[in-house]
Amino acid sequence: MRILIAGASGFLGTRLTDRLTADGHEVVRLVRHEPRGAGQVSWKPSSGQLDPAAVAGMDAVVNLAGAGVGDKRWSDSYKAELRSSRVDTTATLAKVIAAVPADQRPRVLLNSSAIGWYGDTGDRVVEEDAPAGEGFLADVCRVWEAATGPAEDAGVRVVRLRTGLPLHRAGGLLKPQLLPFRLGIAGKLGSGRQWVPWISLADWISATTFLLGRDDISGPVNVVGPAPVTNAQFTTALAAALHRPAIVPIPGFALRIVLGEFATEALSSTRVLPGVLSRTGFRYQHADLPAAMHAALHGSVR
């Protein structure tokens, strides 16, 4: 397959690109600077600029672009960046895909989304048919997913990847937690009763490649592990994997002082199950948290 990827330099994009290339696919990266080789194409999603010739003839487009949700404190300007970095990229890709002649149009768009779609579900279990929740991230996800509309209307198979929290020592949820846990100065967040929708990095990559090849799957897909855990259980598993104690709980008020508005999202509970993946026969390498944690800390996936 010839696959065009936005966000190829990010934590997930880099590793997905490595896997696709190793599997024999031709990968072209969308970049925001001058191209530095045949495998790169320049674009400016903030102003909707992308040459349709870069999309024509591609078999698939994968969009993983978006500023990191936890990278900075949530000022009004950063919240605007979180939204625009997702919506602008998606809208640009979807409109250009729709504008390409039908016989040269990609067959599928895999577009990143997030379990933030569901908002705080408490102890309620949700699958892909659940409506959008409330809160900033849920609002972003709603607009983000809607931006794929032009591609879908043009007859392209669109899969919206509602990704949970991919686990690997090199990035994502785990990386910033490793040092405090190793120092024994970490613990559960708030009450610890909130649900955490994790997935191993290896399973995220496998699920994404699985969805690329399944012509019968479209719409939202929860890319999460099959056994969500509470934050307290997650904390215990991480501490055990590192052979360290986890006896310093972080109260909610402290998180709000440090993180500001983002603390509300960090303390929210999202009990999400992978309904589509389970029903379509996807097989997990790491179906429980201890296995995923071991792979995250000691596995070979870069």
C-alpha positions in Angstrom: 0.0 0.0 0.0 1.0 3.6 -0.5 0.2 5.4 2.7 0.2 9.2 3.5 0.7 10.0 7.2 0.2 13.2 9.0 1.8 13.4 12.5 4.5 10.8 11.4 7.1 12.4 13.7 5.1 12.0 16.9 5.3 9.3 19.5 2.7 7.1 17.8 3.4 8.2 14.3 7.1 7.4 14.4 6.5 3.8 15.6 3.6 3.2 13.2 5.7 4.4 10.3 8.5 2.0 11.3 6.0 -0.9 11.4 4.4 0.0 8.0 7.8 0.4 6.4 9.0 -2.9 7.8 5.9 -4.6 6.5 6.7 -3.4 3.0 4.4 -0.5 2.6 5.5 2.8 1.0 5.0 5.6 3.5 5.0 9.3 2.6 5.1 11.8 5.5 3.3 15.2 5.6 5.7 17.8 7.0 5.4 21.5 7.7 8.9 22.4 6.5 10.5 22.1 3.1 10.6 18.4 2.0 14.0 16.7 2.7 13.5 13.7 0.4 11.1 11.8 -1.8 9.3 10.4 1.2 8.1 13.9 2.4 5.4 16.3 1.2 5.0 19.8 2.6 1.6 21.2 3.7 0.1 24.0 5.7 -3.0 22.8 7.5 -3.5 26.0 9.4 -4.4 27.6 6.1 -5.8 24.6 4.4 -3.0 24.2 2.0 -2.2 20.7 0.6 -1.5 19.9 -3.0 -4.2 17.3 -4.2 -1.4 15.7 -6.2 0.2 14.5 -2.9 -3.0 12.6 -2.1 -3.9 11.3 -5.5 -2.8 7.7 -6.0 -2.5 7.0 -2.3 -4.2 3.8 -1.0 -4.7 5.2 2.5 -4.3 8.3 4.6 -3.5 8.2 8.3 -3.9 11.4 10.4 -2.3 11.4 13.8 -1.6 15.1 14.0 -2.4 17.1 17.1 -0.6 19.0 19.9 -0.1 17.0 23.1 -3.0 17.3 25.6 -0.7 17.2 28.6 2.3 19.0 27.2 1.5 22.5 28.6 -0.8 24.1 31.2 -4.1 24.9 29.6 -4.2 28.6 28.9 -6.8 29.9 26.5 -4.2 30.1 23.8 -3.1 26.5 24.3 -6.7 25.2 24.3 -7.1 27.0 21.0 -4.0 25.2 19.7 -5.3 21.8 21.0 -8.4 22.3 19.0 -6.9 23.8 15.8 -4.1 21.4 15.6 -6.6 18.6 15.3 -9.5 20.2 13.5 -7.5 22.1 10.9 -5.4 19.0 9.9 -8.5 16.8 9.6 -10.5 19.3 7.7 -7.7 19.9 5.2 -7.1 16.3 4.6 -10.8 15.4 4.3 -11.5 18.3 1.8 -8.5 17.4 -0.4 -9.3 13.7 -0.3 -12.9 14.6 -1.5 -11.5 16.8 -4.3 -9.3 14.1 -5.8 -10.8 12.3 -8.8 -12.6 9.2 -7.7 -10.3 6.8 -9.5 -7.3 8.3 -7.7 -8.8 8.8 -4.3 -7.5 6.9 -1.2 -9.8 4.0 -0.2 -9.5 4.8 3.5 -8.8 7.6 6.0 -7.8 6.6 9.5 -8.2 9.7 11.6 -7.1 10.1 15.1 -9.7 10.9 17.8 -9.7 10.0 21.5 -11.6 8.4 24.4 -12.1 12.0 25.5 -15.2 11.9 23.3 -17.1 10.2 26.1 -16.3 12.7 28.9 -16.5 11.5 32.4 -18.5 8.2 32.4 -18.0 7.3 36.1 -18.5 3.6 36.5 -20.7 3.3 33.5 -19.3 1.1 30.7 -19.4 2.7 27.2 -18.7 1.4 23.7 -18.7 3.2 20.3 -22.4 3.8 20.2 -22.3 6.1 23.3 -22.9 9.8 22.6 -20.3 12.5 23.2 -20.0 13.6 26.8 -19.4 17.0 28.3 -16.3 19.1 28.8 -13.5 20.6 26.7 -12.0 17.4 25.3 -15.4 16.0 24.5 -16.2 19.2 22.6 -12.9 19.0 20.7 -13.5 15.4 19.8 -17.0 16.1 18.5 -15.7 18.8 16.1 -12.6 16.8 15.3 -14.6 13.8 14.2 -17.1 15.9 12.3 -14.3 17.4 10.2 -13.8 14.0 8.5 -17.3 14.5 6.9 -16.2 15.6 3.3 -14.1 12.4 2.9 -17.0 10.2 4.1 -19.4 12.0 1.9 -17.1 11.3 -1.1 -17.4 7.6 -0.4 -14.1 7.0 1.4 -14.1 4.6 4.3 -13.4 6.7 7.4 -12.3 5.1 10.7 -12.1 7.4 13.7 -9.5 6.1 16.1 -10.8 6.8 19.6 -7.4 6.0 21.2 -7.0 5.4 25.0 -3.7 5.8 26.8 -0.9 3.9 24.9 1.7 2.5 27.3 5.4 2.6 26.5 8.4 3.9 28.4 9.4 6.2 25.6 6.4 8.4 25.7 2.7 8.8 26.2 1.2 8.2 29.7 4.1 6.3 31.2 7.2 8.4 30.4 6.5 11.3 32.8 5.5 8.9 35.6 8.6 6.7 35.6 11.0 9.0 37.5 8.6 9.8 40.4 7.6 6.2 40.7 11.2 5.0 40.7 11.9 7.6 43.5 9.0 6.3 45.5 7.2 9.7 45.5 4.2 8.8 43.5 0.8 7.2 44.0 -2.8 7.2 43.0 -4.4 10.4 41.6 -7.2 11.8 43.7 -9.5 9.0 45.0 -8.0 6.5 42.6 -11.4 5.2 41.7 -11.5 6.7 38.2 -11.2 4.3 35.3 -8.2 4.3 33.0 -8.5 3.1 29.4 -5.0 1.8 28.6 -3.6 -0.1 25.6 -0.1 -1.4 25.0 1.9 0.4 22.3 2.3 -2.9 20.4 -1.4 -3.5 20.5 -2.2 0.1 19.3 0.1 -0.4 16.3 -1.4 -3.8 15.6 -4.9 -2.5 15.9 -4.2 0.4 13.5 -2.7 -1.9 10.9 -5.6 -4.3 11.4 -8.1 -1.4 10.7 -6.2 -0.3 7.6 -6.8 -3.7 6.1 -10.4 -4.3 7.1 -12.6 -2.9 4.4 -15.7 -3.8 6.4 -14.9 -1.5 9.4 -15.8 2.2 9.4 -16.8 4.8 11.9 -15.6 5.2 15.5 -13.4 2.5 16.9 -12.2 2.4 20.6 -8.5 1.6 20.4 -8.2 0.5 24.0 -7.4 -2.7 25.9 -10.1 -5.2 26.8 -9.8 -4.8 30.6 -9.9 -1.2 31.9 -8.6 -0.6 35.4 -9.0 2.0 38.1 -6.3 4.6 38.6 -5.5 2.8 41.9 -5.1 -0.5 40.1 -2.9 1.1 37.5 -0.7 2.7 40.1 -0.3 -0.6 41.9 0.6 -2.4 38.7 3.2 0.2 37.7 4.8 0.2 41.1 5.0 -3.6 41.1 6.6 -3.6 37.7 9.2 -1.2 38.9 9.6 -2.9 42.3 8.9 0.3 44.1 6.3 1.5 46.6 3.5 3.8 45.6 2.6 5.3 48.9 2.3 9.0 48.1 -1.2 9.7 46.8 -1.7 13.0 45.0 -4.9 14.8 46.2 -7.2 16.4 43.7 -6.6 19.9 45.0 -2.8 19.5 44.5 -3.4 18.4 40.9 -5.6 21.4 40.3 -2.9 23.8 41.6 -0.3 22.2 39.3 -2.3 21.4 36.2 -5.1 24.0 36.3 -8.1 23.1 34.2 -6.4 20.0 32.8 -6.7 18.4 36.3 -10.4 18.0 35.7 -9.7 15.8 32.7 -6.8 14.0 34.5 -9.2 13.0 37.3 -12.1 12.0 35.1 -13.2 8.4 34.8 -13.7 6.8 31.4 -14.7 3.1 31.4 -14.4 2.3 27.8 -14.5 -1.1 26.1 -13.2 -2.0 22.6 -16.6 -3.1 21.2 -15.7 -3.0 17.5 -12.2 -4.6 17.9 -13.7 -7.4 20.0 -16.5 -8.1 17.6 -14.3 -8.2 14.5 -11.8 -10.6 15.9 -8.8 -8.4 16.7 -6.4 -10.4 18.9 -4.5 -8.6 21.7 -0.9 -9.4 22.5 -1.3 -7.9 25.9 -4.9 -8.4 27.1 -4.3 -7.5 30.8 -2.5 -4.6 32.5 0.4 -6.6 34.0 1.3 -8.0 30.5 1.0 -4.6 28.9 3.1 -3.0 31.7 5.8 -5.5 31.3 5.9 -5.0 27.5 5.9 -1.2 28.1 8.9 -1.3 30.4 10.9 -4.1 28.8 9.5 -4.7 25.3 11.4 -4.1 22.1 9.0 -1.7 20.4 10.8 1.6 20.1 
